[in-house]
Amino acid sequence: MSTSPILGVLIPSTNTTAEPEYHRMAPPSVRVQTGRMFVRDTKISDDASYVDLTRQMAAEAEPAARLLATAEPDHVSYGMAATSFMGGASADQTLRERLEDLCGCPVTSAPQAFLAAFAELGIDTIAVLSPFQPAVEAEVAGYFKDAGVDVAVMDSFRPPSTTEIARIGDVRIEAALRGADRPTVQALVQLGTNLPAAGFAPRALAELGKPFLHVNTVMLWHSLRRLHRDDPGVPTIDLPALPTAWASAEDRP
């Protein structure tokens, strides 16, 4: 591997948030290449439609991974968090292994990245914000519970479609962050890679005194850590510095 590795990112075709966030926060020497999974039906207004979306993305992951593999990535982030939580840790691992075979490199999923972050920060009680419906929220809570992490608060914006996730405004996001905070909560966790909330991390740390772990930022951290393990020349983001990753990106040329 060179010290200018290729980080592949697999995201739904309707996701307009993850790609610019990865490009903004990744070290300049890391080349981000995006593959897109076709979203046949954008409706997510109830349990059945959101579960159907997760199944769509599990099926569409393989053809998207085959295309992304032609760029010869050194690592891949699977940017469909809801699908990774469905069925628990064993299903998540099976999907990762399938994608690793197709891409020819290690793959990071959202649950895997968050559990690594919780272990590093000593976190076992969280609040979760997402665009998910109750059926998917239950899968998230169950996955984390099985790993010894308590979800003390679960809140969702409940958008009617996948495209509407990216249109959730700053006022709603900030109000949800404040509403989810509890004395027992050690970290605020945001799921949904199309939700544009990375910029709230510095503010949450400053005002609430606890980390806001944004899914795209945490997955980037985990991916860079894996790349760095194979090649120490690859730069990383220190986990305690995650809230500043977004802000410091503004200083780049």
C-alpha positions, 0 to 999 in steps of 0.5 A: 500500500502507498501512503496515498491509499484509496478509501472506497465508500459505498452509499445509497444512490440517494445519499447526498451527504456522506460523499462530501463529508468524507472528502472534507474530513479525510486527510489530503493524502487519502483518495476517496472513491465512492460507489453507489447502491441503486435505491429502487424505492425511496419511501421510508415512512413506516416500518415495512418500507424502511425494512424494505430499504435495508433489504434493497441495500443488502442486495445492491451492495454486491453489484456496487462493490464489484464496480468499486473494486475496479478502482482497487481500494485499500479499504472500504466503508459500507455507508448504509448503517441501517442495513448493517444493524439488521439481524445483529452482529452475525449478519453484519459480519456476514455482509462485511465478509461478502463485501471484503471478498468482492472488494479485495480489502477490509470493510468497515461497517457502522456498528463495528466502527461505533463499538470500537469507538465506545471501547476506546472512550470507555462508553457504555450508555448512549443516546441515538439520533437517526432517521429510522423507523421503530423496527430499525431502531429496535435492531440498533438497540438490540445490537448495542445491548448484545455488545454491552452498550445501553441505549438510554434514549432513542429518537428519530426524525422520521423523514418520509423518504431517503432524499428527505433525510438530507433536508433535515435542517440545523434547527431540528438537529440541534433541538434533537441533540439537546432533547436527547441529552441525559445525565446518564448519557455518556455520548450522543450517537447519530446514525443515518449517513445521509443526515448532515450533522457532522458540523454539530460535533464541536458545538455538542462537546463545548455546550453539553460536555460530551462527545457527539459521535457522527456516523460518517466521522466515526466510520472515517476514523475506523477506516483510517485506523485500519489503513494506518495499521497496515501502513504507518505512513497513512495519517489518522484522526485521534478519536478524542479529536473527532469533534475538531475534524470537521472544523479543522477541515475548513482550514485546508486549501 
